[in-house]
Amino acid sequence: MQLMTVAAKSCALLAATACTLILSSTAAYAIGDDENKPPSSGSSGDAAGTMLTAKATATSIKVTQVSGGVSGSSPKALAPVDPNWEPPACWYEPVATPKQLKAAVDRLKRGGDLVPVTPTLSWGEELMVDHYDKGKAESGSGAGYENYNLGKDGKFWRGVINKNRENDPATYDCENTLFWQNANTLPDNKHAPTPDVLAAYAYDKIHVPETEVELKPATKSTVNLPTWAWLDKGTFKEVKVRAELADAGVWAETTAKPVALHLNPGTDDAETYPASGDCKISDDGSIGTPYTKGDADKTPPCGVTYLRASSGQPYKLKASITWAISWEGSGGSKGDLPDGTFETTQDMAVQEIQAINR
């Protein structure tokens, strides 16, 4: 009997009298990291290069950004507002047809590689033949299978580990031995790739435009002079990411919608407008009201006033966007996920001036 553990997983707003937040957008794009590219299927009945022999973090889930813009060369991932929320650590996926499994065992008989039956465990020839050909039950693996289930409609499934959490002990929750699942059905397991699991996986793949700030005019901020912040309508776009596991007939689309801009002046010697520092994003994508000549003494609907000059070191003004997250998926399913944020920081030099021109 051959038994081998393959891997033991080790446990700005830069301000002046007026400023505009700028966020550019481009066409939708497909997210192309290697983890989202299923291995090539090879010839019919050949398991070489398929998910059966792929590494534990390889997945057949296809992730695509279907709408929303990316900005510049550095779109950023969202940080969930809920510090306790995490994307799924692992889930189950179909990895081999009966023909592919039999082909893998035939190669094993000729001295080929052991067959991974969990993310961390591989079996040799004797165990594979006994369990998947002769129908022998193995300890902890349930009843066996006759002749690799050849002629039946379905696939053998195995656990897959989220690459971003591969050292997390929670990944050991997907250690069920390679098992059969009939076509067009999902396993009766909390780690099945249901739409809500795919939605959470898609959340982890959302990248939003990077926020930039343009000074108007390009001068230093002044004590007691309000800095106006606004965003032209239509600049912020919803970002929608689709995660689909075609072999299981399951999909989910997760949407991030910008809902608020939060200003943190970087010092207690400042006032924000509104007082909370939260500037609501309108339905048309705009924030606040554009600054016009003569507004210097007015209170902006979104902005900040510094009450003391920055001596030596500039203030660190933070601008963060809150994105509300929702999803819908196959079978009419839908729901919400924790809000996400993206934050930028810029230096704010504030000077004393006794008189200003309006």
ABEGO torsion letter per residue (X at the ends): XBBBBABBBBXXBBBBABBBBBBBBBBBBBBABAAABBBBAEBBGBABGBAAABBAABBABBBBBABEBBBEABBBBBBBABAABBBBABBBBBABBAAAAAAAAAAAAAGBBBBBABAABBBBAAAAAAAAAAGBBBBGAEBBBBGGGBGBBEBBBBBBBBAAAAABAAAAAAABBBBBBBBGBBBBBAABBBAAAAAAAAAAABBBBBBBBBBOBBBBBBBGBBBBBBBBBGABBBBBBBBBBAAAGBBBBBBBBBABBBBBAGBABBBBOBAAGBBBBBAAGBBEBBBBBGAAABBBABEBBBABBBBGBBBBBBBBBBBBBBBBBBGGBBEBBBBBBBBBBBBBBBBBBABBBX
